[in-house]
């Protein structure tokens, strides 16, 4: 695998913008991309929940449980959306920008 290196510049900008996804994809490619992202987020919250309950079994982790359920629902909705696009032989445009801001 080719390694790309870029000098990292120190920035005083309190906001970081990352263009995560930007392109046109088949329904199958789109499903793979979105499914992977949702899986990472679901696993993040499951690990966080496990870490919290390991130290305190009485903590219900309401936020993490609710967020996991939201993400699972989004995954199911996306699956239906991509199935419909696949049946109709449509290409899909995905744009995703992540904005990270410093909070005081």
C-alpha positions in Angstrom: 0.0 0.0 0.0 1.3 3.4 -0.9 1.8 5.7 2.0 1.0 9.4 1.6 2.5 11.8 4.0 1.5 15.4 4.5 3.1 17.9 6.9 0.6 18.8 9.6 0.4 22.5 10.2 -0.5 23.9 13.5 -3.7 25.8 13.3 -5.3 28.4 15.5 -8.6 27.8 13.8 -11.2 26.5 16.4 -13.1 24.7 13.7 -12.0 21.7 11.7 -13.9 20.6 8.5 -13.5 17.2 7.0 -15.1 16.2 3.7 -15.9 12.6 4.6 -17.8 11.5 1.6 -18.3 13.3 -1.7 -19.3 11.4 -4.9 -21.8 9.5 -7.0 -22.2 5.8 -6.1 -24.2 2.8 -7.1 -26.9 1.7 -4.6 -24.7 -1.2 -3.5 -21.7 1.0 -3.0 -23.8 3.6 -1.1 -25.2 0.8 1.1 -21.7 -0.4 1.9 -20.5 3.1 2.8 -23.5 4.1 5.0 -23.8 0.7 6.6 -20.1 0.8 7.6 -20.4 4.3 9.1 -23.5 3.3 11.1 -21.9 0.2 12.3 -18.9 2.2 13.7 -21.2 4.6 15.5 -23.4 1.7 16.9 -20.2 -0.1 18.1 -18.9 3.2 19.6 -22.0 3.6 21.7 -22.1 -0.1 22.7 -18.5 0.1 23.9 -19.2 3.3 25.8 -22.3 1.7 27.4 -20.2 -1.4 28.4 -17.5 0.8 29.9 -20.1 2.8 31.9 -22.0 -0.2 33.2 -18.8 -2.1 34.1 -18.0 0.6 36.6 -21.6 1.2 37.7 -24.1 -1.6 37.0 -27.0 0.7 38.1 -26.4 3.3 35.4 -29.1 2.7 32.7 -27.1 4.5 30.0 -30.2 6.0 28.6 -28.5 8.3 26.1 -26.4 5.5 24.7 -29.3 3.1 24.5 -31.5 5.7 22.8 -28.8 6.6 20.4 -28.1 2.9 19.5 -31.8 2.5 18.8 -31.8 5.6 16.6 -28.9 4.4 14.6 -30.3 0.9 14.2 -33.6 2.5 12.9 -31.6 4.7 10.5 -29.8 1.6 9.3 -33.1 -0.1 8.5 -34.5 3.0 6.8 -31.3 3.2 4.7 -31.5 -0.4 3.7 -35.0 0.1 2.3 -33.9 3.3 0.6 -30.9 1.5 -1.1 -33.1 -1.5 -2.0 -35.5 0.9 -3.9 -32.6 2.6 -5.6 -31.1 -0.7 -6.6 -34.4 -2.0 -8.0 -34.8 1.2 -10.1 -31.1 1.1 -11.1 -30.4 4.6 -9.7 -27.0 6.2 -8.9 -26.9 8.0 -5.6 -25.0 11.2 -4.6 -23.6 11.2 -1.1 -22.1 14.3 0.5 -21.0 14.3 4.1 -19.1 17.0 5.8 -18.0 16.7 9.4 -17.6 20.0 11.3 -15.6 19.9 14.5 -15.7 22.9 16.8 -13.8 23.7 20.0 -16.3 24.1 22.9 -15.3 26.3 25.8 
